[in-house]
């Protein structure tokens, strides 16, 4: 009986809370409805004392703003959306991507915006964009030809891309992918390797029906090709094998198992993500091979785990959290009327024991 009465009282309280209005709060605080609206949406327009009094009453009454009514007042929803280029499980299996998302989230938190994670719908980014209800969007790895760009432009939705392609129609935040990949491959080639395996990230954000992989994959392959050409090789050379691979330990492990079964076996593996490279290192050791004596391994991203494996992983350092934070900051500035500008962040080749 006691539990039942408690539940009924709680239900009554919830019903009462759901009927609380801005008018009720204004009367209780002895202010106008406009002042209450300022407290909720523009606190800098009222005194701190008035703001604190109103918020105390809001907490006491358990008032929850109607997001649709609030959007009519502020002309904003108060949320930024992140369009994921891959399945959500694949994204969070890659520590580099979790750091990028952390950077976005921290900036949203600082600016008092919500962050909506928007996974693929029916395997397509454009479907997720169509169903989004946000003020602005961040995309990952898209170029001017991607179908989602036309959709966002047509609907006047502010957006920036991370690791996309700089153009007149897209504001991009990222590193020089091509030159970073070139430096990584040059380092491996200078060690004397001629038979190499490339673990390329599986194609993700691409226009419907397109043959090209994501912008990231495309640019890194171009960088690899420049270094190979300078060494008298080609990405199409029989001594160079390319294996598509997800950004995860398991996928890197499985890809390396296949690569290491080839005859002749490659003497170096160059992965487009550290986490895949770590999976390759596990497979290499299980086969009784020594790194780097029997096979060298290099990655890309410089995630924390690259220093936890033995031997430590050679990689390209890129500022993952900064990429996310800059992208969030940029799209919020665009909401305030800024035209936005491309930002190219620094990268660095980090040579460690794995090569």
ABEGO torsion letter per residue (X at the ends): XAAAAAAAAAAAAAAAAAABBAAAAAAAAGBBAAAAAAAAABAAABBAAAAAAAAAAAAAAGBBBBAAAAAAAAGBAGBBBBBBABBAAAAAABAAAAAAAAAAAAAAAAAGBBBBBBBBBGGBAAAAAAABBBABBBBBGBBAABAAAAAAAAAGBBBBBBGBBBBAABBBBEBBAAAAAAAAAAAAAAAGBABBBBBBBBBBBBBBGBABBBAAAAAAAAAAAAAAAAAGBBAABAABBBBBBBBBAAAAAAAAAAAAABOBBBABBBBABAAAAAAAAAAAAAAGBBOAAABBBBBBGGBAAAAABOBBBBBBBBBAAAAAAAAAAAAAAAAAGBAEBBBBBBBBBBBBAAX
